[in-house]
Amino acid sequence: MAKNTTRSKRASTAAARRRKPATARSSARPAKAMKKRAASPKPALTKGRGTSSAKGTSAVRPKAAGKSTSKVKPRAAKTTTPKPARRPSRNPGTLRAPSRKTTMLNSTHVEGTMVDGVLVAKLKCEKLGEYEAGIVQGDISNAAKGTSWKVALDFTDVQLISSVGLGLIVTLNKAAKTNKGRMSMFNLNPNLLNLFKITRLDSGLLIKTTAAEAIAAVK
């Protein structure tokens, strides 16, 4: 029994001796690591907007938002030259249509408009007889006073003129001359033109083809 106890004591002491250097080594390793950390220099921090870098790495500055590095050249404004306005052709043989028109009279038999100071009276009846002659004479006489008796009669709708109608035209022409004005007629069909030639009234009346010519004749 004594031998067994001595052997166990020796085995325990031998195991204890073997464990000691392992613990010493493990304790020595963290001490060396701490020395290396203390000896190694801390990385330098770069001031400014860049991030900190170590071992020679350069700091990168972030780009400012909203600013583009590429330069954009402004586009040159296109200059448009205005085209010259076309001038109307001046032909002495043609007359321009009048532009200023105001309504002065609108009855059952006569429609009168003021065109450049001239009363243009359109007869709205196919026949200029005894009944129509009295109405037409009253309407035109009242309207002609405001234009100093500058009157142009439009016969577009008239197809027939009686003897009383011919007398009406002669009466209106005399009234225009008496009041220092003039009267003309236009848009007469071939039958009416022939009638005025047979009665020889065409020599004392201003008979024109178009409205522009009739207006220009009484100005």
C-alpha positions as CSV (number, residue, x, y, z in Angstrom):
1,M,0.0,0.0,0.0
2,A,2.8,2.4,0.8
3,K,4.4,1.7,-2.6
4,N,1.1,2.5,-4.3
5,T,0.8,5.8,-2.5
6,T,4.3,6.9,-3.4
7,R,3.7,6.1,-7.0
8,S,0.6,8.1,-7.1
9,K,2.3,11.0,-5.5
10,R,5.1,10.9,-8.0
11,A,2.6,10.7,-10.9
12,S,0.7,13.7,-9.6
13,T,3.9,15.8,-9.2
14,A,5.1,14.8,-12.7
15,A,1.7,15.9,-14.1
16,A,1.9,19.1,-12.2
17,R,5.3,19.8,-13.6
18,R,4.1,19.2,-17.1
19,R,1.2,21.6,-16.7
20,K,3.2,24.5,-15.4
21,P,5.1,25.4,-18.6
22,A,1.8,25.3,-20.7
23,T,0.2,27.8,-18.4
24,A,3.3,30.0,-18.5
25,R,3.4,29.9,-22.2
26,S,-0.3,30.8,-22.5
27,S,0.2,33.7,-20.1
28,A,3.2,34.9,-22.0
29,R,1.4,35.1,-25.4
30,P,-1.1,37.8,-24.4
31,A,1.7,39.8,-22.8
32,K,3.7,39.7,-26.1
33,A,0.6,40.7,-28.1
34,M,0.0,43.7,-25.8
35,K,3.6,44.8,-26.3
36,K,3.2,44.6,-30.1
37,R,0.0,46.7,-30.0
38,A,1.6,49.3,-27.8
39,A,4.7,49.5,-30.1
40,S,2.7,49.7,-33.4
41,P,1.9,53.4,-34.3
42,K,-1.7,54.6,-34.5
43,P,-3.0,55.4,-38.0
44,A,-3.1,59.1,-38.7
45,L,-6.5,60.7,-39.1
46,T,-6.8,63.0,-42.1
47,K,-8.7,66.2,-41.4
48,G,-11.3,67.4,-43.7
49,R,-14.3,65.8,-45.4
50,G,-12.4,62.6,-46.4
51,T,-12.4,59.4,-44.4
52,S,-9.4,58.3,-42.2
53,S,-6.9,56.1,-44.0
54,A,-3.8,54.1,-42.9
55,K,-0.7,52.7,-44.7
56,G,-0.5,55.4,-47.4
57,T,-4.1,55.2,-48.6
58,S,-5.3,58.6,-49.9
59,A,-8.5,60.2,-48.5
60,V,-11.4,60.4,-51.0
61,R,-13.6,63.6,-50.8
62,P,-17.2,63.1,-51.7
63,K,-18.5,65.2,-54.7
64,A,-20.8,68.0,-53.9
65,A,-24.4,67.2,-54.9
66,G,-26.0,69.2,-57.7
67,K,-22.7,70.3,-59.2
68,S,-21.7,68.7,-62.5
69,T,-18.0,68.5,-63.5
70,S,-18.7,68.7,-67.2
71,K,-19.1,72.2,-68.6
72,V,-22.2,72.7,-70.8
73,K,-21.9,75.2,-73.5
74,P,-24.9,77.4,-74.0
75,R,-26.7,77.1,-77.3
76,A,-26.6,80.1,-79.6
77,A,-30.0,81.6,-80.1
78,K,-31.4,81.3,-83.6
79,T,-32.0,84.6,-85.2
80,T,-35.0,84.7,-87.6
81,T,-35.1,87.4,-90.2
82,P,-38.6,88.7,-90.7
83,K,-39.9,88.2,-94.2
84,P,-40.8,91.5,-96.0
85,A,-44.5,92.0,-96.4
86,R,-45.9,91.7,-99.9
87,R,-47.1,94.9,-101.4
88,P,-50.4,94.7,-103.2
89,S,-50.1,95.1,-107.0
90,R,-51.1,98.6,-108.1
91,N,-53.0,98.4,-111.3
92,P,-54.5,101.7,-112.4
93,G,-57.2,99.9,-114.4
94,T,-58.8,98.1,-111.4
95,L,-60.5,99.7,-108.4
96,R,-60.3,98.3,-104.9
97,A,-63.5,97.4,-103.1
98,P,-64.4,99.8,-100.3
99,S,-63.9,98.6,-96.8
100,R,-65.9,100.9,-94.5
101,K,-69.5,99.8,-94.4
102,T,-72.3,100.9,-92.0
103,T,-76.0,100.1,-92.3
104,M,-78.2,103.1,-92.7
105,L,-81.5,101.8,-94.1
106,N,-83.3,98.5,-94.1
107,S,-86.9,98.6,-95.3
108,T,-89.1,96.3,-97.3
109,H,-87.9,97.7,-100.7
110,V,-84.5,99.3,-100.0
111,E,-81.4,98.3,-98.1
112,G,-78.9,101.2,-97.6
113,T,-75.4,101.0,-96.4
114,M,-72.8,103.8,-96.0
115,V,-69.6,103.0,-97.8
116,D,-66.8,105.6,-97.6
117,G,-69.3,108.4,-97.4
118,V,-71.6,107.2,-100.2
119,L,-75.1,105.8,-99.7
120,V,-75.2,102.4,-101.5
121,A,-79.0,101.7,-101.9
122,K,-79.9,98.2,-103.0
123,L,-83.4,97.9,-104.5
124,K,-85.1,94.7,-103.1
125,C,-87.8,94.4,-105.6
126,E,-88.0,92.6,-109.0
127,K,-90.3,95.2,-110.5
128,L,-90.0,99.0,-110.1
129,G,-93.6,100.1,-110.8
130,E,-96.0,102.7,-109.5
131,Y,-96.5,101.2,-106.1
132,E,-92.8,100.5,-105.4
133,A,-91.7,103.9,-106.9
134,G,-93.4,106.0,-104.1
135,I,-91.8,103.9,-101.3
136,V,-88.4,103.8,-102.8
137,Q,-88.4,107.6,-103.4
138,G,-89.3,108.3,-99.7
139,D,-86.7,105.9,-98.3
140,I,-83.8,107.1,-100.5
141,S,-84.6,110.8,-100.1
142,N,-84.5,110.6,-96.3
143,A,-81.3,108.5,-96.2
144,A,-79.5,110.6,-98.8
145,K,-79.6,113.7,-96.7
146,G,-77.0,112.3,-94.3
147,T,-74.5,111.7,-97.2
148,S,-74.9,115.0,-99.0
149,W,-76.8,113.2,-101.8
150,K,-73.9,110.9,-102.8
151,V,-76.0,107.9,-103.9
152,A,-75.2,104.7,-105.8
153,L,-78.3,102.5,-106.8
154,D,-77.8,98.7,-106.9
155,F,-80.2,97.1,-109.5
156,T,-79.1,93.5,-108.9
157,D,-82.6,92.3,-108.0
158,V,-84.6,94.5,-110.4
159,Q,-85.8,92.7,-113.6
160,L,-88.4,95.2,-114.9
161,I,-88.9,99.0,-114.8
162,S,-92.1,100.7,-115.7
163,S,-92.5,104.2,-117.0
164,V,-93.2,105.4,-113.5
165,G,-90.0,103.7,-112.4
166,L,-88.1,105.6,-115.1
167,G,-89.6,108.8,-113.8
168,L,-88.4,108.0,-110.3
169,I,-84.8,107.5,-111.4
170,V,-84.9,110.9,-113.2
171,T,-86.4,112.6,-110.1
172,L,-83.7,111.2,-107.8
173,N,-81.0,112.2,-110.2
174,K,-82.3,115.8,-110.3
175,A,-82.5,115.9,-106.5
176,A,-78.9,114.8,-106.2
177,K,-77.7,117.6,-108.6
178,T,-79.9,120.2,-106.8
179,N,-78.3,119.3,-103.4
180,K,-74.8,119.4,-105.0
181,G,-74.4,115.7,-105.0
182,R,-74.3,112.9,-107.6
183,M,-76.2,109.6,-108.3
184,S,-74.9,106.5,-110.1
185,M,-76.3,103.1,-111.0
186,F,-74.7,99.7,-111.3
187,N,-75.4,95.9,-111.7
188,L,-78.1,96.5,-114.4
189,N,-79.0,93.4,-116.6
190,P,-78.8,93.7,-120.4
191,N,-82.6,94.3,-120.7
192,L,-82.5,97.3,-118.5
193,L,-79.4,98.7,-120.2
194,N,-81.2,98.4,-123.5
195,L,-84.2,100.2,-122.0
196,F,-82.1,103.2,-121.0
197,K,-80.5,103.3,-124.4
198,I,-83.9,103.3,-126.2
199,T,-85.3,106.0,-124.0
200,R,-81.9,107.9,-124.3
201,L,-81.7,108.3,-120.6
202,D,-78.2,106.8,-120.5
203,S,-76.7,110.0,-121.7
204,G,-77.8,111.9,-118.5
205,L,-77.2,109.1,-116.0
206,L,-74.0,107.6,-114.5
207,I,-74.4,103.9,-115.3
208,K,-71.4,101.7,-114.1
209,T,-70.7,98.0,-114.1
210,T,-69.4,97.4,-110.5
211,A,-70.1,98.9,-107.1
212,A,-66.5,100.2,-106.8
213,E,-66.8,102.1,-110.0
214,A,-70.2,103.5,-109.0
215,I,-68.9,104.7,-105.6
216,A,-65.8,106.3,-107.2
217,A,-68.0,108.1,-109.7
218,V,-70.0,110.0,-107.1
219,K,-67.2,110.9,-104.6
